[in-house]
Amino acid sequence: MANDNKKPVWFITGCSTGFGRELVKQLLEKGYTVVVTARDIAKVPDLVIGHENNSLALPLDVTDKEQVKTAVAKAEETFGSIDVLVNNAGFGYFSSIEEGEEEKIRAQFETNVFGLIQVTQAVLPGMRKRGKGHIVNLSSIGGIRSFGATGFYHATKYAVEGLSETLAIETAPLGIKVLLVEPGPFRTDWAGRSSLHTPLQIADYEPTVGIRMKTSFEGSGKQKGDPVRAAAAIIKAVEAENPPLRLLLGKSAYELASEKLDMLKVNFETWKEVTIEADFPDGE
């Protein structure tokens, strides 16, 4: 099945819920061709009904390298190209650093970081060959700011930030663009069914980890962020003539990121003299 509508082909991971699901709905409504992937393929058939000519639903666990290769190959075989990759698959994990469970920590890194890497590496050869493409990596305000109880999640998103910045430098001369999406709190399953957590046992962390867990779980489903508007914003950024490297989503994300900039500036300026004195003196 060739891509006859001339619009870019989108390949999206993690489409069963949240941003991935909403992106699929809006893209298909706009006439794009979309490859819809999810670990549980049974959760996405409803998305493609009525769009059989410009959609393809595939099972994809991003931590399974062979499944990644198969899905990418099938998408390219069916539609001829993957023009926009959205690395959306990922999940949250709540725990104090001290009580973090290795199995859960590694599982989060496998999905949020290594899974993203595997899919990106599988898609890049085709984009390089065609001299164009757009890679959209779902980060988070948690890739810029850190809070109690989600240290391991932050570690994965800080990794995505650094990786994406380098990817943007490496691929810009090749015609491939990179977009980092940094949402604040949104009404998705991130703090609900999609997250893991290790119950707090150490009382010393109650004022930081405990309170953050409580407010996050109780606030799930009540966040200000609207996934419908978020998906529209992502599409708008990708469609832009001069797309940004970073796209903050939601007023909270904007405010928290701005506060981080101010905190960094104060920190750097306060310790400027000590910082500069670490160099050899001029002339040496």
KOLLUMLUM-554723 format. One record per residue (C-alpha): residue in one letter; x, y, z. Coordinates in pm, 1 decimal. Example, Ala and Ser with C-alpha at 12.3 -4.5 7.8 and 13.67 -1.06 7.14 Angstrom:
BEGIN
code:u:v:w
A:1230.0:-450.0:780.0
S:1367.0:-106.0:714.0
END
This chain:
BEGIN
code:u:v:w
M:0.0:0.0:0.0
A:176.4:318.0:-111.9
N:134.5:652.2:58.8
D:-70.2:823.2:-211.0
N:-190.3:1127.3:-18.1
K:154.4:1297.0:-26.4
K:129.9:1388.4:341.9
P:406.4:1277.0:580.7
V:385.6:930.3:734.2
W:385.6:936.0:1114.7
F:509.2:641.5:1323.4
I:399.1:666.2:1688.0
T:489.9:446.0:1984.1
G:271.0:396.7:2290.8
C:-66.5:463.8:2126.9
S:-294.0:280.7:2369.0
T:-333.8:580.1:2602.4
G:-245.2:944.0:2658.9
F:-67.2:1165.7:2408.9
G:-3.0:881.1:2165.6
R:-370.0:793.1:2137.8
E:-479.9:1153.3:2095.4
L:-212.3:1220.9:1834.7
V:-335.9:928.5:1625.9
K:-695.7:1052.3:1635.2
Q:-609.2:1405.8:1528.5
L:-359.3:1305.7:1261.9
L:-602.8:1066.7:1097.0
E:-871.9:1333.9:1107.5
K:-629.3:1567.6:927.6
G:-563.9:1307.6:658.5
Y:-214.1:1201.9:757.7
T:-91.4:844.9:720.8
V:-21.9:696.3:1065.2
V:149.2:381.3:1188.8
V:-20.1:308.5:1520.9
T:182.9:94.2:1760.9
A:129.5:-38.4:2112.1
R:250.2:-324.4:2328.8
D:-107.3:-451.0:2346.2
I:-237.2:-429.1:1990.4
A:-587.9:-511.8:2114.9
K:-613.9:-158.1:2257.2
V:-580.9:30.9:1929.2
P:-806.5:-118.9:1655.7
D:-1080.1:135.0:1730.3
L:-840.2:412.9:1630.8
V:-797.0:290.8:1275.2
I:-1156.3:197.1:1190.5
G:-1260.1:401.2:887.5
H:-898.4:489.2:808.0
E:-785.0:158.3:661.9
N:-616.9:321.7:360.7
N:-395.7:555.7:560.6
S:-323.3:368.3:882.6
L:-151.4:55.9:1002.1
A:-176.0:-93.0:1352.2
L:126.8:-291.2:1468.0
P:229.6:-457.3:1794.9
L:540.6:-295.7:1936.6
D:722.2:-333.7:2264.4
V:1004.0:-80.4:2228.4
T:1225.9:-289.4:2456.0
D:1214.6:-578.2:2205.4
K:1482.6:-501.8:1945.3
E:1359.9:-757.5:1691.5
Q:1002.8:-632.5:1720.8
V:1128.7:-277.6:1666.1
K:1308.8:-380.3:1346.6
T:1004.3:-572.0:1223.6
A:762.3:-285.4:1288.9
V:981.9:-24.7:1120.2
A:1041.5:-250.8:819.3
K:668.5:-322.6:786.8
A:583.6:48.1:803.6
E:839.6:137.9:536.6
E:733.2:-152.8:318.1
T:366.5:-52.3:344.4
F:389.8:324.7:303.3
G:736.1:376.5:153.6
S:875.3:591.2:433.5
I:856.1:706.9:792.8
D:865.8:1084.8:785.4
V:782.1:1166.1:1147.8
L:876.7:941.4:1439.4
V:711.4:1007.5:1775.1
N:886.0:832.0:2063.4
N:596.2:847.4:2305.5
A:616.5:512.9:2489.5
G:717.5:553.8:2853.4
F:595.9:546.6:3211.4
G:648.8:698.7:3554.8
Y:791.2:544.2:3869.6
F:741.2:683.5:4220.1
S:992.6:601.0:4493.7
S:1251.5:761.4:4715.5
I:1601.7:720.5:4575.4
E:1703.2:514.5:4877.4
E:1411.8:272.4:4842.7
G:1415.1:238.5:4465.0
E:1383.4:-120.3:4344.2
E:1643.7:-220.8:4088.2
E:1401.2:-422.3:3876.8
K:1161.7:-128.0:3843.6
I:1441.1:122.4:3786.9
R:1590.7:-86.4:3507.2
A:1249.5:-147.6:3352.7
Q:1191.4:226.6:3335.6
F:1526.6:291.9:3171.7
E:1469.5:7.8:2924.7
T:1146.1:169.2:2804.8
N:1203.6:542.6:2850.1
V:1564.6:552.8:2728.3
F:1687.0:235.1:2558.4
G:1353.9:171.7:2386.2
L:1357.6:525.3:2249.1
I:1714.7:472.4:2128.2
Q:1629.9:144.7:1954.7
V:1335.0:288.4:1763.5
T:1530.8:599.3:1667.3
Q:1825.1:396.3:1539.2
A:1589.7:178.3:1333.3
V:1421.0:478.6:1168.3
L:1726.9:697.5:1101.8
P:1869.3:506.7:800.6
G:1552.8:567.9:598.3
M:1540.1:934.2:696.4
R:1906.7:981.1:604.2
K:1852.9:815.3:267.4
R:1564.4:1051.6:186.7
G:1740.8:1355.8:333.2
K:1448.0:1454.1:550.9
G:1252.0:1356.2:860.3
H:1139.7:1468.9:1203.0
I:1201.9:1288.3:1532.1
V:972.9:1385.7:1818.7
N:1090.5:1269.9:2161.3
L:848.9:1291.7:2451.4
S:1043.0:1430.7:2743.4
S:875.8:1613.3:3032.5
I:907.3:1917.8:3251.6
G:1068.6:1642.0:3458.8
G:1353.6:1650.7:3208.1
I:1422.8:2009.2:3319.3
R:1308.3:2022.5:3683.4
S:1339.0:1757.4:3954.4
F:1099.3:1682.6:4238.4
G:1080.6:1439.0:4527.3
A:959.6:1082.4:4461.2
T:1035.3:1073.4:4088.3
G:1414.3:1079.9:4077.5
F:1447.7:775.4:3855.1
Y:1190.4:910.5:3611.0
H:1380.7:1240.1:3601.3
A:1701.1:1048.6:3530.8
T:1540.9:889.3:3223.4
K:1406.3:1219.0:3093.8
Y:1731.7:1406.7:3154.2
A:1889.8:1131.1:2943.7
V:1634.3:1189.2:2667.5
E:1710.7:1562.1:2679.0
G:2085.6:1514.6:2637.7
L:2045.6:1250.5:2369.5
S:1800.8:1465.9:2173.2
E:2023.9:1774.5:2182.9
T:2311.7:1575.9:2036.6
L:2083.2:1408.9:1781.9
A:1966.1:1751.5:1666.3
I:2326.7:1862.7:1611.7
E:2418.5:1545.9:1423.3
T:2113.9:1528.9:1199.0
A:2051.7:1896.6:1117.0
P:2296.0:1887.5:820.3
L:2113.7:1575.3:696.9
G:1773.2:1742.9:677.9
I:1639.7:1566.6:989.1
K:1478.8:1775.4:1262.9
V:1437.1:1695.0:1631.9
L:1163.0:1810.7:1869.0
L:1170.6:1766.2:2245.9
V:819.9:1779.7:2393.8
E:815.4:1880.6:2761.1
P:467.3:1854.1:2914.0
G:375.0:1960.3:3262.3
P:88.2:1782.6:3447.2
F:-173.2:1648.9:3202.5
R:-486.5:1438.0:3235.3
T:-328.2:1116.4:3115.8
D:-264.3:788.5:3298.1
W:92.7:891.9:3380.7
A:31.4:917.1:3757.4
G:-238.2:651.8:3749.8
R:-247.6:308.7:3590.2
S:59.8:373.4:3376.0
S:294.8:436.2:3668.8
L:483.5:209.6:3904.2
H:554.1:292.5:4265.3
T:737.3:160.9:4567.6
P:542.4:237.4:4887.0
L:730.8:472.0:5119.7
Q:858.9:293.2:5430.4
I:1118.0:537.5:5566.3
A:943.8:806.9:5770.3
D:1227.3:1057.1:5719.6
Y:1113.9:1102.0:5359.3
E:749.7:1170.9:5439.5
P:780.0:1553.4:5405.3
T:928.8:1520.2:5056.7
V:859.8:1184.0:4892.1
G:544.6:1100.2:5086.1
I:370.8:1431.7:5025.2
R:464.2:1429.7:4653.8
M:325.1:1077.7:4609.5
K:3.4:1171.1:4785.5
T:-56.9:1488.2:4585.5
S:32.4:1320.6:4255.5
F:-196.5:1021.8:4304.9
E:-484.5:1230.2:4440.2
G:-446.8:1482.4:4157.2
S:-446.9:1223.8:3879.8
G:-730.6:1304.7:3642.1
K:-762.7:1660.4:3773.6
Q:-457.3:1816.4:3609.4
K:-491.9:2139.1:3411.5
G:-324.5:1997.0:3102.4
D:-557.0:1889.5:2819.7
P:-420.6:1600.1:2606.1
V:-636.0:1710.1:2311.1
R:-477.7:2055.4:2305.9
A:-134.0:1903.9:2370.9
A:-161.6:1678.5:2065.0
A:-270.0:1974.7:1853.3
A:30.1:2174.4:1977.0
I:272.1:1893.5:1887.1
I:127.9:1867.2:1537.0
K:148.1:2245.7:1497.0
A:515.8:2243.3:1598.1
V:602.9:1964.8:1353.8
E:414.2:2138.3:1073.4
A:588.1:2472.4:1138.8
E:832.9:2607.2:883.9
N:1085.2:2668.5:1161.8
P:1001.0:2416.7:1436.2
P:1156.4:2454.3:1781.3
L:1396.6:2213.0:1945.3
R:1188.3:2234.2:2263.9
L:814.0:2262.9:2311.9
L:690.4:2318.3:2666.1
L:327.0:2216.0:2712.2
G:101.8:2382.9:2966.9
K:129.9:2695.0:3182.2
S:277.2:2493.4:3468.9
A:560.0:2365.9:3248.8
Y:635.3:2719.0:3129.8
E:646.7:2856.4:3483.3
L:852.9:2570.7:3625.7
A:1104.3:2587.0:3340.2
S:1136.4:2964.1:3379.8
E:1199.8:2922.4:3753.5
K:1472.8:2668.5:3673.9
L:1644.5:2917.1:3443.4
D:1640.9:3177.2:3721.7
M:1776.1:2928.6:3977.2
L:2059.4:2826.8:3746.1
K:2150.9:3188.2:3680.1
V:2166.9:3269.0:4052.7
N:2373.0:2957.1:4123.3
F:2619.2:3028.2:3840.3
E:2663.9:3395.9:3924.7
T:2700.8:3336.3:4298.9
W:2986.3:3092.4:4239.4
K:3131.6:3263.1:3930.5
E:3460.5:3361.0:4095.5
V:3527.5:3013.0:4230.5
T:3431.0:2865.2:3895.2
I:3672.6:3081.2:3695.1
E:3957.7:3029.0:3942.0
A:3958.5:2659.9:3847.2
D:4133.2:2750.0:3518.1
F:4508.6:2798.1:3476.9
P:4589.9:3171.1:3507.0
D:4611.0:3362.2:3177.1
G:4938.8:3300.5:3000.6
E:5004.3:2959.3:3153.8
END
